Amino acid sequence: MKKILLIAGLTLLTLGAKAQVTVEGVNVNDLDIQYVELVGKTKLLSPTKVKVFVDYGQAFSWNQQVIKSADGKTAAFNSMVDALNFMDANGWEYVNNYIISDSSGELTYKYLLKKKAK
């Protein structure tokens, strides 16, 4: 009986957990939007890591963007796939992507994501 109650309790906790992606204190999942764009750029001194920004239509800011997960931890990504997995786990699904190359050869990765149906 105790096992059944424990399993039921854990199931309710899991169902009650709300996915969220917080960008500069704004829970993007709570906004009345359907799409976001992940923008990834290679870090200057670490070509194997990327700096990822979430564009949800907010006003431009020179401040370095901080992305946090539901547990309040700052998210750091090793690759764009790492960022995609993070967003998928937090209620967003992949739609499309493209890469932009500037005149110096620096690449910018852009991934369009859609909010998952509830």
C-alpha distances in whole Angstrom, upper triangle without the diagonal:
4,5,5,6,9,10,11,12,14,15,17,18,20,21,22,24,28,30,34,37,39,43,45,42,42,39,40,37,38,41,43,44,43,45,45,47,46,49,50,52,53,53,56,56,53,54,50,48,49,49,47,47,46,48,47,50,50,54,55,55,56,53,51,48,44,41,38,34,32,31,34,36,39,39,42,42,44,45,45,42,40,41,40,36,36,37,35,32,33,34,37,38,42,45,48,50,53,55,58,60,63,66,65,63,60,57,55,52,50,47,47,43,42,39,36,35,32
4,5,5,6,9,10,10,12,14,15,16,18,20,21,22,26,29,32,35,36,40,42,40,40,36,38,35,36,40,41,42,42,43,43,45,44,47,47,50,50,50,54,53,50,51,48,46,46,46,44,45,44,46,45,48,48,52,53,52,54,51,48,45,42,39,35,32,29,28,32,33,36,36,39,40,41,43,43,40,38,39,38,35,34,35,33,30,31,32,36,37,40,44,47,48,52,53,56,59,61,64,63,61,58,55,53,50,49,46,45,42,40,37,35,35,32
4,5,5,6,8,10,11,12,14,15,16,18,20,21,25,27,30,33,35,39,41,38,38,35,37,34,35,38,40,41,40,41,41,43,42,45,45,48,48,48,51,51,48,48,45,43,44,44,42,43,41,44,43,47,47,50,51,51,52,49,47,44,40,37,34,30,28,27,30,31,34,34,37,37,39,40,40,37,35,36,35,32,31,33,31,27,29,30,33,35,38,41,44,45,49,50,53,56,58,62,60,58,55,52,50,47,46,43,43,39,38,35,33,32,30
4,5,5,6,9,10,10,12,14,15,16,18,20,23,26,29,32,34,38,40,38,38,34,35,32,33,37,38,39,38,40,40,42,41,45,45,48,48,48,52,52,49,49,46,44,44,44,42,43,41,43,42,45,46,49,51,50,52,49,47,43,40,37,34,30,27,27,31,32,35,35,37,38,39,40,40,37,35,36,35,32,31,32,30,27,28,29,32,33,37,40,43,44,48,50,53,56,58,62,61,58,55,52,50,47,45,42,42,38,37,34,31,30,27
4,5,5,6,9,10,11,12,14,15,16,18,22,24,28,31,33,37,39,36,36,32,34,31,31,35,37,38,37,39,39,41,41,44,44,47,48,48,51,51,48,49,46,44,44,43,41,42,40,42,41,44,44,48,49,49,50,47,45,42,39,36,32,29,26,25,29,30,34,34,36,37,39,40,40,37,35,36,35,32,31,32,30,27,27,28,32,33,37,40,43,45,48,50,53,55,58,61,60,58,55,52,49,46,45,42,41,38,36,33,30,30,27
4,5,5,6,9,10,11,12,14,15,16,20,22,25,29,30,34,36,34,34,30,32,29,30,34,36,37,36,37,37,39,38,41,41,44,45,45,48,48,45,46,42,40,40,40,38,39,37,40,39,42,42,46,47,46,48,45,42,39,36,33,29,26,23,22,26,27,30,31,33,34,36,37,37,35,32,33,32,29,28,29,28,24,25,26,30,31,35,38,41,42,46,47,50,53,55,58,57,55,52,49,47,44,43,40,39,36,35,32,29,29,26
4,5,5,6,9,10,10,12,14,15,19,21,24,27,30,33,36,33,33,30,31,28,29,32,34,35,34,35,35,37,36,39,40,43,43,43,47,47,44,44,41,39,39,39,37,38,36,38,37,41,41,44,46,45,47,44,42,38,35,32,29,25,22,22,26,27,30,30,32,33,34,35,35,32,30,31,30,27,26,27,25,22,23,24,27,29,32,35,38,40,43,45,48,51,53,57,56,53,50,47,45,42,40,37,37,33,32,29,27,26,24
4,6,5,6,9,10,11,12,14,18,20,24,27,29,33,35,33,32,29,30,27,27,31,32,33,32,34,35,37,36,40,40,43,44,44,48,48,45,46,42,40,40,40,37,38,36,38,36,40,40,44,45,45,47,44,42,38,35,32,29,25,22,22,26,27,31,30,33,34,36,36,36,33,31,32,31,27,27,27,25,22,23,23,27,29,32,35,38,40,43,45,48,51,53,57,56,54,51,48,45,42,41,37,37,33,31,28,26,25,22
4,5,5,6,9,10,10,12,16,19,22,25,27,31,33,30,30,26,28,25,26,29,31,32,32,33,34,36,35,38,39,42,43,43,46,46,43,44,41,39,38,38,36,36,34,36,35,38,38,42,43,43,44,41,39,36,33,30,26,23,20,19,23,25,28,28,31,32,34,35,35,33,30,30,30,27,25,26,25,21,22,23,26,28,32,35,38,40,43,45,48,50,52,56,55,53,50,47,44,41,40,37,36,32,31,28,25,25,22
4,5,5,6,9,10,11,14,16,19,23,25,28,31,28,28,25,26,23,24,28,30,31,30,31,31,33,32,35,36,39,39,39,43,43,40,41,38,35,35,35,33,33,31,34,33,36,36,40,41,41,42,39,37,34,30,27,24,20,17,17,21,22,25,25,28,29,31,32,32,29,27,27,27,23,22,23,22,18,19,20,24,26,29,32,35,37,40,42,44,47,49,53,52,50,46,43,41,38,37,34,33,30,29,26,23,23,21
4,5,5,6,8,10,13,15,19,22,25,28,31,28,28,24,25,22,23,27,28,29,28,29,30,32,31,35,35,38,39,40,43,43,41,41,38,36,35,35,32,33,31,33,32,35,35,39,40,40,42,39,37,34,31,27,24,21,18,18,22,23,26,26,29,29,31,32,31,28,27,27,26,23,22,22,20,17,18,18,22,24,27,30,33,35,38,40,43,46,48,52,51,49,46,43,40,37,36,32,32,28,26,23,21,21,18
4,5,5,6,9,12,15,18,21,23,27,29,27,26,23,24,21,21,25,26,27,27,29,29,32,31,35,36,39,40,40,44,44,42,42,39,37,36,35,33,33,30,32,31,34,34,38,39,39,41,39,37,33,30,27,24,20,17,18,21,23,26,26,29,30,32,33,32,30,28,27,27,24,22,23,21,18,18,18,22,24,28,31,34,36,39,41,44,47,49,53,52,50,47,44,41,38,36,33,32,28,26,23,21,20,17
4,6,5,6,10,12,15,19,21,24,27,24,23,20,22,19,20,23,25,26,26,28,28,30,29,33,33,36,37,37,41,41,39,39,37,34,33,32,30,30,28,30,29,32,32,35,37,37,38,35,34,30,27,24,21,17,14,14,18,19,23,23,26,27,30,30,30,28,26,25,25,22,20,21,20,16,16,17,21,23,27,30,33,34,38,39,42,45,47,50,49,47,44,41,39,36,34,31,30,27,25,22,20,20,17
4,5,5,9,10,14,17,19,23,26,24,23,19,20,17,19,22,24,24,24,25,25,27,27,30,31,34,35,35,39,39,36,37,34,31,31,30,28,28,26,28,27,30,31,34,35,35,37,34,32,29,26,22,19,16,13,14,17,19,21,21,24,25,27,28,27,25,23,22,21,19,17,18,16,13,13,14,18,20,23,26,29,31,34,36,39,42,44,48,47,45,41,38,36,33,31,28,27,24,23,19,17,18,15
4,6,8,10,14,17,20,23,26,24,23,19,20,16,17,21,22,23,22,24,24,27,27,30,31,35,36,37,40,41,38,39,36,33,32,31,29,28,26,28,26,29,30,33,35,35,37,35,33,30,27,23,21,17,14,16,19,21,23,23,26,26,29,29,28,26,24,23,22,20,18,18,16,14,13,13,17,19,23,25,29,31,34,36,39,42,44,48,48,45,42,39,36,33,31,28,27,23,21,18,16,15,12
4,6,10,12,16,18,22,24,21,20,17,18,15,15,19,21,22,22,24,24,27,27,30,31,35,36,36,40,41,38,39,36,33,32,31,28,28,25,27,25,28,28,32,34,34,36,33,32,28,25,22,19,16,12,14,17,19,22,22,26,27,29,30,28,27,25,24,23,21,19,18,18,15,14,14,18,20,24,27,30,32,35,37,39,42,44,48,48,46,42,39,36,34,32,29,27,24,22,18,17,16,13
4,7,9,13,15,19,21,19,18,14,16,13,14,18,20,20,20,22,22,24,24,27,28,31,33,33,36,37,35,35,33,30,28,27,25,24,22,24,23,26,26,29,31,31,33,30,28,25,22,19,16,12,9,10,13,16,18,18,22,23,26,26,25,24,22,20,20,18,16,15,15,12,11,12,15,18,22,25,28,29,32,34,36,39,41,45,44,42,39,36,33,30,29,26,25,21,20,17,15,16,13
4,6,10,12,16,18,16,15,11,12,9,10,14,16,17,17,18,18,21,21,24,25,29,31,31,34,35,33,34,31,28,27,25,22,22,19,21,19,22,22,26,28,28,30,27,26,22,20,16,14,11,8,10,13,15,17,17,20,21,25,25,23,22,20,19,18,17,14,13,13,11,8,9,13,16,19,22,25,26,30,32,34,37,38,42,42,40,37,34,31,28,26,23,22,18,17,14,13,14,11
4,7,10,13,16,15,13,10,10,7,10,13,15,15,15,16,15,18,17,21,22,25,27,27,31,32,30,30,28,25,23,22,19,18,16,18,16,20,20,24,25,25,27,25,23,19,17,13,11,8,6,10,12,13,15,14,17,18,21,21,20,19,17,15,14,13,10,9,10,8,5,6,10,13,16,19,22,23,26,28,30,33,35,39,38,36,33,30,27,24,22,20,19,15,14,11,11,13,11
4,6,10,13,11,10,6,7,5,8,11,14,14,14,14,13,16,15,18,20,23,25,25,29,30,28,28,26,23,21,19,16,15,13,15,14,17,17,20,22,22,24,21,20,16,14,10,8,6,5,9,10,11,12,12,15,17,20,20,19,18,16,14,14,13,10,9,11,9,6,7,10,13,16,19,21,22,25,26,28,31,33,36,36,34,31,28,25,23,21,18,17,14,14,11,12,14,13
4,7,10,9,8,6,6,6,9,11,14,13,14,13,11,13,12,15,16,19,21,22,25,27,25,25,24,20,18,16,13,12,9,12,11,15,14,18,18,18,20,18,16,12,10,7,6,5,7,10,9,10,10,10,13,14,17,17,16,16,14,11,12,12,9,8,10,10,7,9,10,13,15,18,20,20,22,23,25,28,29,33,32,31,27,25,21,19,18,16,15,13,13,11,13,16,16
4,6,6,5,4,6,8,10,11,14,14,16,15,13,14,13,16,17,20,22,21,25,26,25,26,24,21,18,16,13,11,10,12,11,14,13,16,17,16,18,15,14,10,8,6,5,6,8,10,8,10,9,10,13,15,19,19,18,19,17,14,15,16,12,11,14,13,10,12,13,17,18,21,22,22,24,25,26,28,29,33,32,31,27,25,22,21,19,18,17,15,16,14,17,19,19
4,5,5,6,7,10,12,12,15,14,16,14,12,13,12,13,15,17,20,19,22,24,23,24,23,19,17,14,11,9,7,9,9,12,10,12,13,12,14,12,11,7,6,5,7,9,11,13,11,12,10,10,13,15,18,18,17,19,17,14,15,17,13,12,16,16,13,15,14,18,19,20,21,21,22,23,23,26,26,30,29,28,25,23,20,19,17,17,16,15,16,15,18,21,21
4,6,9,10,13,14,13,17,17,19,18,15,16,15,16,17,19,21,20,22,24,24,25,25,21,18,15,13,11,10,11,12,13,11,12,12,11,12,9,9,6,6,7,8,12,13,15,12,12,11,12,14,17,20,21,20,22,20,17,19,20,17,16,19,19,16,18,18,21,22,24,25,24,25,25,25,27,27,30,30,30,26,25,21,21,20,20,20,19,20,19,22,24,25
4,7,9,12,12,12,16,16,19,18,16,18,17,19,20,22,24,23,26,28,27,28,28,24,21,18,16,14,13,14,13,15,12,14,15,14,16,13,13,10,8,9,8,11,12,13,10,12,11,13,16,19,23,23,22,24,21,18,20,21,17,16,20,19,16,18,18,22,23,25,26,26,28,28,29,31,31,34,34,33,29,28,25,24,22,22,21,20,20,19,21,24,23
4,6,9,8,8,12,13,15,15,13,15,16,17,20,22,25,24,27,29,28,29,28,25,22,19,16,13,11,12,10,12,10,13,14,14,17,14,14,11,10,9,10,11,12,14,12,14,13,14,17,19,23,23,22,23,21,18,19,20,17,15,18,18,14,15,16,19,21,23,24,24,26,27,27,30,30,34,34,33,29,27,24,23,21,20,19,17,17,16,18,20,20
4,5,6,7,11,11,13,14,12,15,15,18,20,23,25,25,28,30,29,29,28,25,22,19,16,14,11,13,11,13,12,15,17,17,20,18,17,13,12,10,9,9,9,12,11,13,13,14,17,19,23,23,21,22,20,17,17,18,15,13,15,15,11,12,13,17,19,21,23,23,26,27,28,31,31,35,35,34,30,28,25,23,21,19,18,16,15,13,15,17,17
4,5,5,9,8,10,10,9,12,12,15,18,21,24,24,27,30,28,28,27,24,21,18,15,12,9,10,7,10,10,14,16,17,19,18,17,13,13,10,11,11,11,15,14,15,15,14,17,18,22,21,19,20,18,15,15,16,14,11,13,14,10,10,10,14,16,17,19,20,22,24,25,28,29,33,33,32,28,26,22,20,18,16,14,12,12,10,13,15,15
4,6,8,8,9,10,10,13,14,18,20,23,26,27,30,32,30,30,29,25,23,21,17,15,12,13,10,13,14,17,19,20,23,21,20,17,15,13,12,11,10,14,14,16,16,16,19,19,23,22,20,20,19,16,15,16,13,10,12,12,8,8,9,12,15,17,19,21,23,25,27,30,31,35,35,34,31,28,24,22,19,17,15,12,11,8,10,12,11
4,7,8,10,12,13,16,17,20,23,26,29,30,33,35,33,33,32,29,26,24,20,18,15,15,12,14,14,17,20,21,24,22,22,18,17,15,14,13,12,16,16,18,18,19,22,23,26,26,23,24,23,19,19,19,17,14,16,15,12,11,12,16,19,20,22,24,26,28,30,33,34,38,38,37,33,31,27,25,22,20,18,15,13,11,13,13,13
4,5,9,10,11,14,16,19,22,25,28,29,32,34,33,33,32,29,26,23,20,17,13,13,9,11,11,15,17,19,22,21,21,18,17,15,16,16,15,19,18,20,20,20,23,23,27,26,23,24,23,20,19,21,18,15,17,17,14,13,13,16,18,19,21,22,25,27,28,31,32,36,36,35,32,29,26,24,21,19,17,14,13,10,13,14,14
4,7,10,11,15,18,21,24,27,30,31,34,37,36,35,34,31,28,26,22,19,15,14,10,11,13,16,19,21,24,24,24,21,21,19,19,19,18,22,22,24,23,23,26,26,29,28,25,26,25,22,21,22,20,17,18,19,16,14,14,16,18,18,21,23,25,27,28,32,33,36,37,36,33,31,27,25,22,20,17,15,12,10,13,13,14
4,6,8,12,15,17,21,24,27,29,32,35,33,32,32,29,25,23,20,17,13,11,8,9,11,15,17,20,23,23,23,19,20,17,18,18,19,22,22,23,23,22,24,24,27,25,22,23,23,19,18,20,19,15,16,18,15,13,11,14,15,15,17,19,21,24,25,28,29,33,34,33,30,27,23,22,18,16,13,11,9,8,11,12,14
4,7,11,14,17,20,23,27,29,32,34,33,32,30,28,25,23,19,17,13,12,9,11,14,17,19,22,25,24,24,21,21,18,19,19,19,23,23,24,23,22,24,23,26,24,20,21,21,18,16,18,17,13,14,16,14,11,9,11,12,11,14,16,19,22,23,27,29,32,33,32,29,26,23,20,16,14,11,8,6,5,9,10,12
4,7,10,13,16,20,23,25,28,31,29,28,27,25,21,20,16,14,10,9,7,9,12,16,17,20,22,22,21,18,19,16,18,18,19,23,22,23,22,20,21,20,23,21,17,18,19,15,14,16,16,12,13,16,13,11,9,9,10,9,11,13,16,18,20,23,25,29,30,28,25,22,19,16,13,10,7,6,5,6,10,12,15
4,7,10,13,16,20,22,25,27,26,25,24,21,18,16,12,10,7,6,5,8,10,14,15,17,19,19,18,15,15,13,15,16,17,21,20,20,19,17,18,17,20,18,14,16,16,13,12,15,14,10,12,15,13,11,9,10,10,10,11,12,14,16,17,21,22,26,27,25,22,19,16,14,10,8,6,5,7,8,12,15,17
4,6,10,13,16,19,22,24,23,21,21,18,15,14,10,8,6,5,7,9,11,14,14,16,18,18,16,14,15,13,16,17,19,22,21,21,19,16,17,15,18,15,12,14,15,11,11,14,13,11,13,16,14,14,11,11,10,10,10,9,11,12,14,17,19,23,23,22,19,16,12,10,7,5,5,6,9,11,14,17,20
4,6,10,13,15,18,21,19,18,17,15,11,10,7,6,5,6,9,12,13,15,15,16,17,17,15,12,13,11,14,15,18,20,19,19,16,13,13,12,14,12,9,11,12,8,8,12,11,9,12,15,14,14,11,11,10,11,11,9,11,12,13,16,18,22,22,20,17,14,10,8,6,5,7,8,11,13,16,19,21
4,7,10,13,15,18,17,16,16,13,10,8,6,5,6,7,11,13,14,15,13,14,15,15,13,11,13,12,16,17,21,23,21,20,17,14,14,12,14,11,9,12,13,10,11,14,14,13,15,18,17,18,15,15,13,14,12,10,10,10,10,13,14,18,18,16,13,10,7,6,5,7,9,11,14,17,19,23,25
4,7,9,12,15,13,12,12,10,6,6,4,6,9,11,14,16,17,18,16,16,16,16,13,12,13,13,16,18,21,23,21,19,16,13,12,10,11,8,7,10,11,9,11,14,14,13,16,18,18,19,17,17,15,16,14,11,11,9,10,12,14,17,16,14,11,8,6,5,6,8,12,13,17,19,21,25,27
4,6,9,12,11,9,10,9,5,5,7,9,12,13,17,19,19,19,17,16,15,16,13,13,15,15,18,20,24,25,23,21,18,15,13,11,11,10,9,13,13,12,14,17,17,17,20,22,21,23,20,20,18,19,17,14,13,10,10,11,12,15,13,12,8,7,5,7,9,12,15,17,21,23,25,29,31
4,6,9,7,6,7,6,4,6,9,12,15,17,21,22,22,23,20,19,18,18,15,15,16,17,20,22,25,26,24,22,18,16,13,11,10,9,10,13,14,13,16,18,18,19,21,23,23,25,23,23,20,22,20,16,15,12,12,12,13,15,13,11,8,7,8,9,12,15,18,20,24,26,28,31,33
4,6,5,6,8,6,5,6,10,12,16,18,22,23,23,23,20,19,16,16,13,14,15,16,19,21,25,25,23,20,17,15,12,11,10,11,12,15,15,14,17,19,19,20,23,24,24,26,24,25,23,25,23,20,19,16,16,15,15,17,15,14,10,11,11,12,15,18,21,22,26,27,29,33,35
4,6,7,10,9,9,9,13,15,19,21,25,26,25,25,21,20,17,17,14,16,18,19,22,25,28,28,26,23,20,18,15,14,14,14,16,19,19,18,21,23,23,24,27,28,28,30,28,28,27,28,26,22,21,18,17,16,15,16,13,13,10,12,13,15,18,21,24,26,29,31,33,37,38
4,6,9,9,10,11,15,18,22,24,27,29,28,28,25,23,20,19,17,18,19,21,23,25,29,29,27,23,20,19,15,15,13,15,17,20,19,19,23,24,23,25,28,29,29,31,30,30,28,30,28,25,24,21,20,19,18,20,16,16,13,15,16,18,21,23,27,28,32,33,35,39,40
4,5,6,8,10,14,17,20,23,26,28,28,28,25,24,21,20,17,18,18,19,21,23,27,27,25,22,19,17,13,12,10,11,14,17,16,16,20,21,21,22,25,26,26,29,27,27,26,28,26,23,22,19,19,18,19,20,17,16,13,14,15,16,19,21,25,26,29,31,32,36,38
4,6,7,10,13,17,20,22,26,28,28,28,25,24,22,22,19,19,20,20,23,24,28,28,27,24,20,18,14,12,10,10,13,15,15,16,18,20,20,22,24,25,26,28,26,26,24,26,24,20,19,16,17,15,16,18,15,13,11,11,13,14,17,19,23,24,28,30,31,35,37
4,7,10,13,17,20,22,26,28,28,29,26,26,24,23,19,20,20,19,21,22,26,26,25,22,19,16,13,10,7,7,10,12,12,14,16,17,18,20,22,23,24,26,24,24,22,24,22,19,19,16,18,17,19,21,18,16,13,13,14,14,17,18,22,23,27,28,29,33,35
4,7,10,13,16,19,22,25,25,26,23,22,21,20,16,16,16,16,18,19,23,23,22,18,15,13,9,7,5,6,9,11,10,11,14,15,15,17,19,20,21,24,22,22,21,23,21,18,18,16,17,17,19,21,19,17,14,13,13,13,15,16,20,21,24,26,27,31,32
4,6,10,13,16,19,21,21,22,20,19,18,17,14,13,13,13,16,17,21,22,21,18,14,12,9,6,6,6,7,10,10,9,12,14,14,15,18,19,19,22,20,20,18,20,19,16,16,14,15,15,16,19,17,16,12,11,10,10,12,13,17,18,21,23,25,28,30
4,7,10,13,16,18,18,19,17,15,14,13,10,9,10,11,14,16,20,20,19,16,13,10,8,7,9,9,9,12,11,10,13,15,14,15,18,19,19,21,19,20,19,20,19,16,16,15,15,16,17,20,18,17,13,12,10,10,12,13,16,17,21,22,24,28,29
4,7,10,13,15,15,17,15,15,14,13,10,8,9,9,12,14,17,19,17,15,12,9,8,7,10,9,8,11,10,7,10,13,11,11,15,16,15,17,15,16,15,17,16,14,15,14,15,16,17,21,20,18,15,13,10,9,10,10,13,14,17,18,20,24,26
4,6,10,12,12,13,12,11,12,11,9,6,8,8,11,14,17,19,17,16,13,11,11,11,13,12,11,14,13,10,12,15,13,12,15,17,15,17,15,16,16,17,16,14,15,15,15,17,18,21,21,20,16,14,11,10,10,11,12,13,16,17,20,23,25
4,6,9,9,12,11,12,14,13,11,8,9,8,11,13,16,18,16,16,13,12,13,13,16,14,12,14,14,10,11,14,12,10,14,15,13,14,12,14,14,15,15,14,15,16,16,19,20,24,24,22,19,17,13,12,10,10,10,10,12,13,16,20,21
4,6,7,9,9,11,13,13,13,10,12,11,14,16,18,21,19,19,17,15,16,16,19,17,15,17,17,13,14,17,15,13,16,18,16,16,13,15,14,15,15,14,15,16,16,19,19,23,24,23,20,17,13,13,10,10,10,10,12,13,17,20,22
4,6,9,11,13,16,16,15,12,14,12,15,16,18,21,19,20,18,17,19,19,22,20,17,19,19,15,15,18,16,13,16,18,15,14,12,14,15,15,15,16,17,18,19,22,23,27,27,26,23,21,17,16,13,12,10,10,11,11,15,18,19
4,7,9,12,15,16,16,14,16,15,18,19,21,24,22,23,21,20,21,22,25,23,20,22,22,19,19,21,20,17,19,21,19,18,16,18,18,17,17,17,18,19,19,22,23,26,27,27,24,22,18,17,14,14,12,13,13,14,18,20,22
4,6,9,12,13,14,12,14,14,17,19,20,23,21,22,19,19,21,21,25,24,21,24,23,19,20,23,20,18,21,22,19,19,18,20,20,20,20,20,21,22,21,24,24,27,28,27,24,23,19,19,16,17,15,16,16,17,20,22,24
4,6,10,11,13,12,15,16,19,21,23,26,23,24,21,21,22,23,26,25,23,26,26,22,23,26,23,21,24,26,23,23,21,23,23,23,23,22,22,23,22,24,23,26,27,27,24,23,20,20,18,19,18,19,20,20,24,26,28
4,7,9,11,11,14,16,19,22,24,26,23,23,21,20,21,22,25,24,22,25,25,21,22,25,23,21,25,26,24,24,22,24,24,24,23,21,21,21,19,21,20,23,23,24,21,20,17,18,17,18,18,19,21,22,26,28,30
4,5,8,9,12,14,18,21,23,25,22,22,19,19,20,21,24,23,22,25,24,21,23,26,23,22,25,27,24,25,24,26,25,26,25,23,23,22,21,22,21,24,24,24,21,21,18,19,18,20,20,21,23,24,27,30,31
4,6,9,12,15,18,22,25,26,23,22,19,19,19,20,23,23,22,25,24,21,24,26,24,23,27,28,26,27,26,27,27,27,26,24,24,22,21,21,20,22,22,23,19,20,17,19,19,21,22,23,25,26,30,33,34
4,6,9,12,15,19,22,23,19,19,15,16,16,18,21,22,21,24,23,20,23,25,22,22,25,26,24,26,24,27,26,28,27,25,25,23,22,23,22,24,24,24,21,21,19,20,20,21,22,23,25,25,29,32,32
4,7,10,13,17,20,20,17,16,13,13,13,15,17,18,18,21,19,17,20,22,19,19,23,23,22,24,22,25,24,26,25,23,23,22,21,22,21,24,22,23,19,19,16,18,18,19,21,21,24,24,27,30,31
4,7,10,13,16,18,15,14,10,11,11,13,16,17,16,19,17,14,17,19,16,16,20,20,18,20,19,21,21,23,23,21,21,21,20,22,22,25,24,24,20,19,16,16,16,17,18,18,20,21,23,27,27
4,7,10,13,14,11,10,7,8,9,12,15,16,16,18,16,13,16,17,14,14,18,18,16,18,18,21,21,23,24,22,23,23,23,24,25,28,27,26,22,21,18,18,18,18,19,18,20,20,23,26,26
4,7,10,12,9,8,6,6,8,10,14,15,14,16,13,10,13,14,11,11,14,14,12,15,14,17,18,21,21,20,22,22,23,25,25,29,28,27,23,21,18,17,16,16,17,16,17,17,19,22,23
4,7,8,6,5,4,5,9,11,15,16,16,17,14,12,14,14,10,11,14,13,11,14,15,18,19,22,23,23,24,25,26,28,29,32,31,30,26,24,22,20,19,18,19,17,19,17,19,22,22
4,5,5,6,7,7,10,12,16,17,16,16,13,11,13,12,8,9,12,10,8,11,13,16,18,21,23,23,25,26,27,30,31,35,33,32,28,26,23,21,20,19,19,17,18,16,17,20,19
4,5,8,10,10,14,16,19,20,20,19,16,15,16,14,11,11,13,10,8,11,14,17,20,23,25,25,28,29,31,33,35,38,37,36,32,30,27,25,23,21,21,18,18,16,17,19,17
4,6,9,10,14,16,19,21,21,21,17,16,18,16,13,14,16,13,11,15,17,20,23,26,28,28,30,31,33,35,36,40,38,37,33,31,29,27,26,24,24,22,22,20,20,22,21
4,7,9,13,15,19,21,21,21,18,16,18,17,14,15,17,15,13,16,18,21,23,26,28,28,30,30,31,33,34,38,36,35,31,30,27,26,25,24,24,22,22,20,21,24,23
4,6,9,13,16,18,18,19,15,14,17,16,12,14,17,15,13,17,18,21,23,26,27,26,28,28,30,31,32,36,34,33,29,27,25,24,24,23,24,22,23,21,22,25,24
4,7,10,13,15,16,17,14,12,16,15,12,13,17,15,14,17,18,21,22,25,25,24,26,25,27,28,29,32,30,29,26,24,22,21,21,20,22,20,22,21,22,26,25
4,7,10,12,12,13,10,9,12,12,9,11,14,13,12,15,16,18,19,22,22,21,23,22,24,25,27,30,28,27,23,21,19,18,18,17,19,18,20,19,20,24,24
4,7,9,11,12,9,8,12,12,10,12,15,15,15,18,17,19,19,22,22,20,21,21,22,23,24,27,25,24,20,19,17,16,17,17,19,18,21,21,23,26,27
4,6,7,9,6,6,9,10,9,11,14,14,15,17,16,17,17,20,19,17,19,18,20,21,22,25,24,22,18,16,15,13,15,14,17,17,20,20,21,25,26
4,7,8,6,8,11,11,11,14,16,16,17,20,19,19,18,21,20,18,19,17,19,20,22,25,23,21,17,16,15,14,16,16,19,19,22,23,24,28,29
4,5,5,7,9,10,11,13,14,16,17,19,17,17,15,18,17,14,15,14,16,17,20,23,21,18,15,13,12,10,12,12,16,16,20,21,22,26,27
4,5,5,6,9,10,10,12,14,15,17,14,14,12,14,13,11,12,12,14,16,19,22,21,18,15,12,11,8,9,9,12,13,16,18,19,23,25
4,5,5,6,9,10,10,12,14,15,13,12,11,14,13,12,14,14,17,19,22,25,24,21,19,15,14,11,12,10,13,13,16,17,18,21,23
4,5,5,6,9,10,11,13,15,13,13,13,16,16,15,17,17,20,21,24,27,26,23,20,17,16,13,14,12,15,14,17,18,18,22,23
4,5,5,6,9,10,11,13,11,12,11,14,14,13,15,16,18,20,22,26,25,22,19,16,14,11,11,10,12,11,14,15,16,20,21
4,5,5,6,9,10,11,9,8,8,11,11,11,14,15,18,21,23,27,26,24,21,17,15,12,11,8,10,9,12,13,13,17,19
4,5,5,6,9,10,9,9,10,13,15,15,17,19,22,24,27,30,29,27,24,21,19,15,15,12,13,12,14,14,14,17,18
4,6,5,6,9,9,10,11,15,16,16,19,20,23,25,27,31,30,27,24,21,19,16,15,13,14,12,14,13,14,17,18
4,5,5,6,5,7,9,12,14,14,17,19,21,24,26,30,30,27,24,21,18,15,14,11,11,8,10,10,10,14,15
4,5,6,5,5,8,11,14,15,18,20,23,26,29,32,32,29,26,23,21,17,16,12,12,9,10,9,9,12,13
4,6,7,9,12,15,17,18,22,23,26,29,31,35,34,32,29,26,23,20,19,16,16,12,13,11,10,13,13
4,6,9,12,15,18,19,22,24,26,29,31,35,34,32,29,26,23,20,18,15,15,12,11,9,9,12,12
4,7,10,13,16,18,21,24,26,29,31,35,35,33,30,27,24,21,18,15,14,10,9,6,5,8,9
4,7,9,12,14,18,20,23,26,28,32,32,30,27,24,20,17,15,11,10,6,6,5,5,9,11
4,7,10,12,16,18,21,25,27,31,31,29,26,23,20,16,14,10,9,5,5,6,6,9,12
4,6,8,12,15,18,21,24,28,28,26,23,20,17,13,11,7,6,5,6,9,9,13,16
4,7,11,14,17,21,24,27,28,26,24,20,17,14,11,8,5,5,6,10,11,13,17
4,7,11,14,17,20,24,25,22,20,17,14,11,8,6,5,7,10,13,14,17,21
4,7,10,14,17,20,21,18,17,13,11,7,5,4,6,9,12,16,17,20,23
4,7,10,13,17,18,15,14,10,9,6,5,7,9,12,15,19,21,24,27
4,7,10,13,14,11,10,7,6,5,6,9,12,15,18,22,24,27,30
4,7,10,11,9,8,6,5,7,8,11,14,17,21,24,26,30,32
4,7,8,6,6,5,6,9,11,15,17,21,24,27,30,33,36
4,5,5,6,7,8,12,14,17,20,23,27,30,32,35,38
4,5,8,10,12,15,17,21,24,27,30,33,36,39,42
4,6,9,12,15,18,21,24,28,31,34,36,40,43
4,6,10,13,16,19,22,25,29,32,34,38,40
4,7,10,13,17,20,23,26,29,32,35,38
4,6,10,13,16,19,23,26,28,32,34
4,6,10,13,16,20,22,25,28,31
4,7,10,13,17,19,22,25,28
4,7,10,13,16,19,22,25
4,6,10,13,15,19,21
4,7,10,13,16,19
4,7,9,12,15
4,6,9,12
4,6,9
4,6
4
